[in-house]
Amino acid sequence: MSDFNPFPDYDEVHVISDIHMGGKPGFQILGETARLAAYIRWVAKQCPEGRVALVLNGDVFDTLAEDMPGYVATDNAVSIVKRIMDDVSFVDIWNAMAELVAATQRTLVFVIGNHDVEMAYPTVQSLILWRLAGDKPENRAKIVFSTTGAGYTCNVGNAKVFCIHGNEVDAWNFNRYEDLSRVSRRLNAGLTLDASEWQPNAGSRMVKEVMNKVKETYKWIDLLKPETNAAVGALVVLDPSQAKKITQLLSIVGEKIKGSKQVDQRLSADGFQTPAETSTANTPIDQLLGANVVASMHSTTSHTADNVDEMLMDAEQNLGNPKALVGGPDQALGAPQLVWDSLTGWITGVGKDEALRRALKDWLKDDKTFVLDDKDDTYTDVVASVGKSMNFIITGHTHLERAIGIDVNRFYFNCGTWIRLLRFTDAMLKDTASFKPVFDLLVNKEGRMDLIDKAKFDDGTGTKVPFLLNQTSAVSVKKEGGKVAGRLLHIELDGKGVKPVEIKKFVRS
């Protein structure tokens, strides 16, 4: 008998992330559905005589985009995920996955993210098995779930490959796996979960309480990265009518602060330590609004600088005071509500177009969204938490491609996303005049996605570049001539089918 190997061996592993199947037509952010189905079928045909795995590295579906009460689906999880499977926009993607698991020596791996937490439930796993493999045990055996936050590890040749979504190190969006286990135990026992029993992370609150409402009018808001505190200023400018919900961002940021005390216990072996006491320490209010927005408030002639500073100080002091931030649709929110009512008036006092330009400059300050080798927080925190025996570390979550050599035989990839991304250039945000056509598209034309899909703007050199960055990304790790190569790819379609375009390659010797 050969020696036992705890991790499966493959000739090739292909990894994609952040598909975000979810939402009804008009509320969906996954556009290239035909391309995705074609890519899955293409993977199934690679290395015909070898073993091939396709890893879906988190946020495969998106229940936060669904019309459901609360922050997590419980006893209605199966019906919600089944609705996504049956949606005409997504059905062929699931068909392609079923074809892959029916093929010889193919494996399909589901890694949990932060938008598809219901994947942890046995009931939802049973639905996925039924949809993709029916009652065929040989096909069911080719479907693997990693839903405890441990990621997925495998071997390709002499290289170890570790795949994890990446939200485990994100203070906004980490999963509470023990809580998910409790829900699973309830569902298996024929019980349910009251909505008040679930404690959402800050990211889920941001999506459900603010982003989804803003997205009803400005459908592009999900397509703007990265997620930063300064996004609050842009949200206030875009939709001041949602003042109560935007006010709740103060407490959401407080939840992020508490989360930052917990995320260091997600991946590392140090996670067995006793959790530290947490508190919602204050975050400077100008970090929430952004320096340009705050400056515009100071420059408004109808208010003195002292008054502005006083109101900002009131808001900042209330940031760590949950009692001052609690309120429902029929409850007054007290001092913080008055603060934000004033802030929204002052911000828009410079003109909505100029206010949004300034807010976006804050949001995108020092932006390295599209810098392939930028060692962002996800890279730093995940790599620090993973053993040196792992040769290829692959994440998703941020929607931002990365390809970084850690050392001579260790490499990091972020496999990006399959949803659209907006790309703002310095030239577009230079001044009010240069921003006017962008503002007209995003606001005056109500952010129609069909127009955004076609829009092009000057990149500062006189060249018109697409506003929409439509790059569907994947990572492949495969044996090559006695070595193992990892590649970041852009997946395109031409007249002959799938065309993978190599962006970056690393070789493990």
N, C-alpha and C positions, 0 to 999 in steps of 0.2 A: 504494500500500500504506500502510495506517495505521501510525502509530508503534508500535514494539514496547513492550508492557507486561509486565514480568516477573511481575506478580501478577494473578490472575484477577479479573474484575469480576462482581459479583452485585447483584441488586436487594434481596435479603434474605439475611442469614446468621443461623442459629439455632445456639446453642451450649449443650451440656450436658456434664456431667463426672461422674466418679466413680459409674458405674453398678454396678461390682463384680459382674458376673455370674460366679458361681463357687461352688464348694462343693456338697456333696450336700444334699438336703432335711434341715432341722434345723441346718444349718451355714451357711445362706445369709443375707446381710444385706440383699439387695435384696427389698423386699416388694411394691412397686407395679408389678408386671410388666405387668399389663393396662393400667394408665395409661401406662406408657412406650411400649408398642406403639401405643396410640391416639395418643400425642403424635407419634411418628414419622410415622404416617399423616397426621396433621393438618399437619405441616410440608410433607409432599409435596404438599398441596393449596393451599398459600399462593401468592399472586401467580401465578395460572395462566399469565399471558402472559410472565412474567419468569424470570430465573435465580435459583435458590434453592439454598443450601448448608446442610447440617446438619453441624456439627463436633462430633465426639465427642472431648472435650478431655482424654483420658487416663483410665486405669483403667477401660477399657471392660469387660474381663474381669479375673478375679483368680485367677491361678494359685497364689498363696500360700494361697488357701483350699482348694486341691485336695489330695487325699491323694497326695502324691508325695514321693520322697526328695530331700533337698538343698534349695537355695534357688532354683533356676532349672531349668526344663525344657529339655532339649536334644534328643536324638534322639527323646524321647517327647512333644515339644511339640505336634506335630500331633494326636496321639491325645487329649491332654489338652484342647486347645482344642475339638476336635470333640466331646468328651464334654459340654463346656459348651454348645456349640451345640445338641446333641440333648437336653439336659436338658428335661424337660417344663415346668419353671418358666420357661425362657428361650427356648424354640423360637419362640414367636410374635413375640418382639422381633426375632429374626433374619429371620423372615418379613416383618415390617414394613420392615426395612432393605432387603430384596430388592425389595419393592414400590416403595420410594423411588427406587432406582437405575434401575428400569425406567420411571419416569415421565419425561416430557419436561423437559429443562433442569434436572434435579435433580443435585446432587453430594453425595456422602457422604465426609467427611474423617475419618480416624483419626489422632489425635495420641497418641503414646506417653506412658504414665504410668510409675509405679514398681511397679504390681502386674501390669502386662501387658507386661513387657519382651520377652517372646517375640514380640511383634508386629514386632520388628526383623528377625526371620528371614525370608528369602525363602520358606521352606517354609510358614510360618504365613500370610504374605501371600497365597500361592497358594491356601491353604485358604479364606481369607476371600473371595477373588475367586470361587472355585468355588462357595461356599455362597450368595453374594449375586447372582452374575451368570452362573453356569454357563459355557457356552462362547460367550456373546454378547459380541463385542468392543465393541459400542456401549454396553453396560451396564458392562462392566469399565472402560471409559475414564472412567466417572463416579465411580470409587472412587479416593481419593487417600490415600497414607500419608505421614505425617511422623514418622519414627522415629529421627532423628539428634540430637534435642534442639534443633533449630532453630525449632520451633514452626511455625505456619501463618499466612501473611500473605495478605490479599486486599483488594480495594477494594469499598466500597459507596458509590456516588455519589462525592462528593468526599472521602470519609473512608477512611483506612487502618485496617484491623482486624488485630490481632495476637493469635493464640491460642496459649497454651502451658500445659502442665499446671501447672507451678509447683514441682515437686520439684527442678528444676535449681538452686534456691537454698536447698535444705533439706539441712542437714548430716546428717540421719538417712537421707534417702531419695534422694539423687541417683543417677542412672544412670551406669554406666561404659560409655560408648558404644563405645569401642575394643574393650573386652572382648566386647560384644555382636557387633561386627563379626567378631571372631575366631571366635566360635561359628558365625556364619553361614558363614564360609569353611570351617569344619570340616564343617558339615552338607552344604554344596554339594559338597564333595569326598568325601562318603561316609564321613566320620569322625565321631567322637563326642567328648565332653568328659568327662573324669573330674571327679567332684564336687569333689575336692580342688583343682582348678585354678581354681574360681570363687571370687572374693572378694566376699561379699555386703556390702551396705551395712548400717549399724546398724539401720535400720528393718526390713529383711528378717529380720535375726537376731532382732529383738524379736518379730516376728510368728511366725516358725517355732519359735523356741526357748522362748518364754514364752506369748505371747498365745493361740496356737492350743490349747495344753494347758489354760490357764485357761478358754478359751471352751467347752471340752467340757462344763463344768459351768455356767459363767456366760456364757450366750450373748449377754448384753447388753454385754459389755466392749468390743466393737468400736464400740458406738454412743455411747460417751462421748468427748467432745472438750472441750478440745484435748489433743493429745499433749504432755505435759511430763515433765520429769525426776521430778516429784513423783508421777507415776503408779506408780513403783516401790513406794512405801509401800502404795498400795491393793492392788497385786498380791501383796505379801507378806502382807497381812492376809487377803486372799481365799483364798490357796492356799499356806500355809506348807509343805505337804507337798511342794511343788515346789522345795524350798530349793536344790537343786543348780542348777536352771535359773534361779531367781531370782538366785542368786549370779553367774551368768554375765552378769547385767545390768551388773555392774561393768565387764567388758571390753567390753560393747556400748556403754556410755557412752564408754569409751575410744575406740571406733571413731567415735562421733559427734564427739569432739574432733578426731580426725584428719580426719574429713570436713569439719569447719568450716574447715580450712586449705585445702580443695580447692574448695569450692562457689563461691568468689569467682572461679573461673576457668571457670565453666560457660557463662554467657551473654555476658559482656562481651568486647569486643575485647581487653581486657587478658589474656585467657586464653592468649595465646601466650607469656606470660612463663615463665621457668623456675620450676617448682613449688618452693615453699619447703619446707625440711626440716620434717617433722611429728613431733610427739611426743604421747604421751598424757598431757598435763599433768593434774594432779589436779583433780577436781571435788569441792567440799565435800560430804561425805556427807549433810549435812542438806538439801542441794538435791535429793538423790535420794529421801530418805524424806519430806521435807516438815517444816516447822517444828512443826506440831501433833503429828505422830507422834513426833518427837524429844523434844518437851516431855513427851509422855505417858510416854516411856521414863525421863526424868529424874524424873518424879513417882512412879514405881513404888517402893514402899517397900522391896522386897526387894533392891534394888540401889542402891548409893551413886552419887551424881552423878559422883564421880571414876572409878568403874568404868565407867560408861556412857561418859564422855568418852574413857577409855582405849580402849575397844572401838571407838568411832567413829573415833578417830584411827588405829587399826590398819587398819580398813576403808578409810579415806581414803588412807592411805599405799600400800595394796595396789592402789588403783584404777589407778595407772599402771604396775603391775608385771605384764605379761602372764604371766610364768612362774608367778606365784602364783595365776593364775586359770585355768590350763589343766587340764582334767580331763574324763574321760568318765564313763559310767555306772558303770564298775568302778574308778574312780580316786578317791582321796581328794583333796579340794580344799585341804587344809591350813588355814592360819590364817583365810583369808576364809570358809571353810565354817563354822568355829566361830563367827566373828563373826555370820554370818547366822542360824545356829541360835539364837544367843542373842537376836538382834534379833527374830526371829519370836516367840519366847517372851515377850519384854518387851512387844512391841506388842500381842499378843493378851491380855496380862495385865490390861488394863483392860476386858476384855469385847469380843468380836468386833464387836458392834454399834457400840459407842462408838469402837473403833479404826478401823472403816471410816468412820464419820462424820468423824473427824478427818482421816483420809487423804484423803477426798473434798474436805474443806475446803482442804487443801493443794493438791490437784490443780486445784481450781477457783478458787484465790485470784486476786483481781483479774481474774476471768474476764470477757472481753468477747466471748465466743463469738457472741452474737446481736446485737452492736452493728454495724449496717449500715455505718457510716462509720469504723469502727476501722481505723487504718492499721497493720495487723499486719506481721510480718516479711516475709511473702510479698509484700504490697503494696510495702513499702519497697524490698526487694531487686530485685524484678522491674522496677518502674518505674525504678529507678536504672540498670538494665542495658539499657533499651529506648530507642531513639532518639526524639527529640521529634516526628518525622514521623508517629508512630503515634497516631491519634486515639482508638481504642478498644483497650484492652489487657484481655484476658480470660484469667483463670486458673481453676484448680480446686484439686485436691489437698487443701486443708485441710478440705473439706466445709462451709466456713463462708461464707455469702453476704456479699458486699461490693458496695457501689455508692458510688464516691468520685469527686468532681470533682477532677482534678489541676490544671487551669487552664481557661480559657474554652472551649477546643476540644479538650481531652484528658481522657479519662475511663477509670476502672478499674472492672472488674467481676470478682468471683469468682462463678462460676455454681453454687456450692454442690454438692449431691449429690442422688442419688435413693435413698440408703439412709436408714433411720430414724436419728434422733438422740434421745438422752435429754436432758431439760431439768431440771436440779436448780435449785430456788429457794433463796434464803437461808432462807425459812421452813421448808423441808424439812430443812435442815442446822442449824437453830438450836440444838437440844439433843438429848439422847438420846431424850426422849419424842417430840419431833416427828419424829425420824428412824425411830422404831420401825416404823411401817407401811411405810416405804420399805425398811427392812432386811428385814422379813418377806417382802416381794415379791421382792427381789433375791437373798436368800440362803436363807431358810427354805423358800421355795417354789421354790428352785433357778432363779430367774430365768426362769420360763416365759414365752416371748415372747407367747403368746396372752393371758396375764394382763397383761403389760406394755402390750400394744396397747390394752387397755381402761382402764388405771389412770388415776385423776385424784387430784391432791393439792392442798391449800390453798396458794395463792400468797402468803399473808400478809395478804390483805385479806378473807379469808372466801370467796373465789371458788375453786372447784375447777377446775384447769386440767389438760389432758392431760399425762401424764408423757412421752409419746412425741411428739416434734415431727415430724410427718409432712408436711414441706413439700418437694415435689419442684420443683426450681428450674431455670430456664433463662434465657438471655440472648438477646435478639433485637436485631439491628442492621438497620435498613431505611430506604429512601428514603421521605421524607414531605414533600410540598409543596416540593420544591426543596432541602430540607435532609436531614440524616441523623439519625435518632433511635435511641438505644440504650436498652433497657429490661431491667431485672431483673424476671422474672416468676415467679409460682408457678403450676404447672400442676395444674389440678384437673379432675375429671370431673363433669358433671351429666347430666341426662336427655337432653340434646341432643349430648353428646360432650365434647370437650376444651374447657375453659374457662380461658384464661390470665388471671391476675389481676396487674395491674400493681402493682409494689412501688416502683420508682424509675425515673425517666426522665431522660435527658440528651439534649440536642440539639446537634449540631455545626452551626454556622451556615454 
